[in-house]
Amino acid sequence: MRIVVIGGSGHVGTYLIPRLVEGGHEVIVVSRRQRAPYRAHRAWDAVQQVTLDRQDAEARGEFGVRIRALEPDVVIDMICFTLASAQQLVETLRGQVQHFLHCGTIWVHGPSVEVPTTETQPRRPFGEYGIQKAAIEAYLLREARQNGFPATVLHPGHIVGPGWVPLNPAGHFNPAVFERLARGETLVLPNLGLETVHHVHADDVAQAFVQAIAHWSAAVGESFHVVSPAALTLRGYAEQMAAWFGQPARLEFLPWDAWRETVSDEEARATWDHIAHSPNCSIAKAQRLIAYQPRYTSLQAVQEAVTWLIERGEIQVGDR
Ligand SMILES: NC(=O)c1ccc[n+]([C@@H]2O[C@H](COP(=O)([O-])OP(=O)(O)OC[C@H]3O[C@@H](n4cnc5c(N)ncnc54)[C@H](OP(=O)(O)O)[C@@H]3O)[C@@H](O)[C@H]2O)c1
């Protein structure tokens, strides 16, 4: 099939594009061509690259038309963040594509009720990003179920892979947290360290897109969580990473208001966003309907990413 991937050179695209090419598809990647994939792969030689700035093209009302002109059978939209943006594309592609896949986020969920959270739980998003993504999800599923637009929504967790810094056991992105654990130094966590994070390897997200295309009839009109088999508590994550570095975990705990004073504003904002959501999502639906089988646990995914950081000297862990 002829597959257009909008925003296909990032975290997910790095793994998705080679999978699609190897699956025998004709692949077109749309981006501004400002960045390269995280990993080189021969498959990129077979990819048609189209340079297009979505924001600019949308402002001119041309984005959907430009995508339709590529004559795709399938469109994968990795970078849609507003309802208006989704609507502009759907209105132009209606009746023109066999499958439309949108990359959502587990942030469509607000605070959990029963965990693991299933896709059927009522949405209670907070924060502009999650609210917009939930609105896009509702719109696409309605268009699929009422109007026959062949949409599928995939909701990744915290995407991890070699090439960028993973979400750390303190719930933010400062890689120094991994260095502290590696050196056996004390790490202070907020509250009791029992709030949760839910990672997923970028290649498992890529797998889910491929599986959704392969299981078209089960995937259309549905949304799926795309996460590792199990979420981690911050405390458990810190303990396991310390053990991986060959160190005991020296953890201390502070109530949120005191803890936030120990980190930068940016770190506090990131941690708050993660612990206020404390995601713990079920993959049972994706396993059942599209045969999603993640290759990585959360820890395996993080450890691969941290190994990459160590090998490039981006974090200093001493002799392990
Ligand atoms: N990161 C996470 O942990 C996470 C978690 C859950 C869900 N998600 C979802 O994952 C999706 C993002 O996937 P990703 O992490 O693979 O993306 P990413 O790494 O941020 O890469 C973005 C891609 O889009 C292109 N791009 C960015 N702005 C563009 C524009 N204005 N016009 C055209 N192309 C543009 C980039 O290339 P150029 O810069 O060269 O244009 C690149 O190919 C989003 O829908 C997000 O909500 C992410």
The ligand as a Tripos MOL2 file, in Angstrom:
@<TRIPOS>MOLECULE
LIG
   48    52     1     0     0
SMALL
NO_CHARGES

@<TRIPOS>ATOM
      1 N1          7.0790   11.7200   23.2290 N.am      1 LIG1
      2 C1          6.2810   11.0150   24.0100 C.2       1 LIG1
      3 O1          6.6950   10.4790   25.0520 O.2       1 LIG1
      4 C2          4.8410   10.8270   23.6040 C.ar      1 LIG1
      5 C3          3.9730   10.1740   24.4910 C.ar      1 LIG1
      6 C4          2.6540    9.9390   24.0920 C.ar      1 LIG1
      7 C5          2.2350   10.3660   22.8490 C.ar      1 LIG1
      8 N2          3.0810   11.0120   22.0230 N.ar      1 LIG1
      9 C6          2.5840   11.4420   20.7120 C.3       1 LIG1
     10 O2          3.5230   11.0510   19.7450 O.3       1 LIG1
     11 C7          3.4020   11.9240   18.6240 C.3       1 LIG1
     12 C8          4.7610   12.4090   18.2290 C.3       1 LIG1
     13 O3          5.4980   11.2990   17.7590 O.3       1 LIG1
     14 P1          7.0750   11.3040   17.8780 P.3       1 LIG1
     15 O4          7.4360   11.3980   19.3470 O.co2     1 LIG1
     16 O5          7.5750   10.1900   17.0620 O.co2     1 LIG1
     17 O6          7.3980   12.6930   17.1790 O.3       1 LIG1
     18 P2          8.6840   13.5660   17.3040 P.3       1 LIG1
     19 O7          9.8690   12.7580   17.7130 O.co2     1 LIG1
     20 O8          8.3410   14.8050   18.0590 O.co2     1 LIG1
     21 O9          8.9050   13.9460   15.7510 O.3       1 LIG1
     22 C9          8.0430   14.8400   15.1260 C.3       1 LIG1
     23 C10         8.0720   14.6080   13.6390 C.3       1 LIG1
     24 O10         7.2250   15.5580   13.0130 O.3       1 LIG1
     25 C11         7.9820   16.4240   12.1500 C.3       1 LIG1
     26 N3          7.4300   17.7680   12.3320 N.ar      1 LIG1
     27 C12         7.4180   18.5110   13.4570 C.ar      1 LIG1
     28 N4          6.7750   19.6710   13.2400 N.ar      1 LIG1
     29 C13         6.3590   19.6500   11.9370 C.ar      1 LIG1
     30 C14         5.6450   20.5650   11.1080 C.ar      1 LIG1
     31 N5          5.2240   21.7520   11.5600 N.pl3     1 LIG1
     32 N6          5.3870   20.2110    9.8330 N.ar      1 LIG1
     33 C15         5.8050   19.0150    9.3500 C.ar      1 LIG1
     34 N7          6.4960   18.1130   10.0800 N.ar      1 LIG1
     35 C16         6.7710   18.4410   11.3520 C.ar      1 LIG1
     36 C17         9.4270   16.2490   12.6040 C.3       1 LIG1
     37 O11        10.3780   16.4890   11.6000 O.3       1 LIG1
     38 P3         10.8850   17.9910   11.2890 P.3       1 LIG1
     39 O12        11.2500   18.6250   12.6030 O.co2     1 LIG1
     40 O13        12.0800   17.7600   10.3880 O.co2     1 LIG1
     41 O14         9.7660   18.6740   10.6020 O.co2     1 LIG1
     42 C18         9.4080   14.7740   12.9750 C.3       1 LIG1
     43 O15         9.4010   13.9790   11.8000 O.3       1 LIG1
     44 C19         2.4970   13.0600   19.0440 C.3       1 LIG1
     45 O16         1.2120   12.8470   18.4930 O.3       1 LIG1
     46 C20         2.4650   12.9350   20.5500 C.3       1 LIG1
     47 O17         1.2550   13.4260   21.0820 O.3       1 LIG1
     48 C21         4.3710   11.2560   22.3630 C.ar      1 LIG1
@<TRIPOS>BOND
     1     1     2 1
     2     2     3 2
     3     2     4 1
     4     4     5 ar
     5     4    48 ar
     6     5     6 ar
     7     6     7 ar
     8     7     8 ar
     9     8     9 1
    10     8    48 ar
    11     9    10 1
    12     9    46 1
    13    10    11 1
    14    11    12 1
    15    11    44 1
    16    12    13 1
    17    13    14 1
    18    14    15 2
    19    14    16 1
    20    14    17 1
    21    17    18 1
    22    18    19 2
    23    18    20 1
    24    18    21 1
    25    21    22 1
    26    22    23 1
    27    23    24 1
    28    23    42 1
    29    24    25 1
    30    25    26 1
    31    25    36 1
    32    26    27 ar
    33    26    35 ar
    34    27    28 ar
    35    28    29 ar
    36    29    30 ar
    37    29    35 ar
    38    30    31 1
    39    30    32 ar
    40    32    33 ar
    41    33    34 ar
    42    34    35 ar
    43    36    37 1
    44    36    42 1
    45    37    38 1
    46    38    39 2
    47    38    40 1
    48    38    41 1
    49    42    43 1
    50    44    45 1
    51    44    46 1
    52    46    47 1
@<TRIPOS>SUBSTRUCTURE
     1 LIG1         1 GROUP 0 **** ****
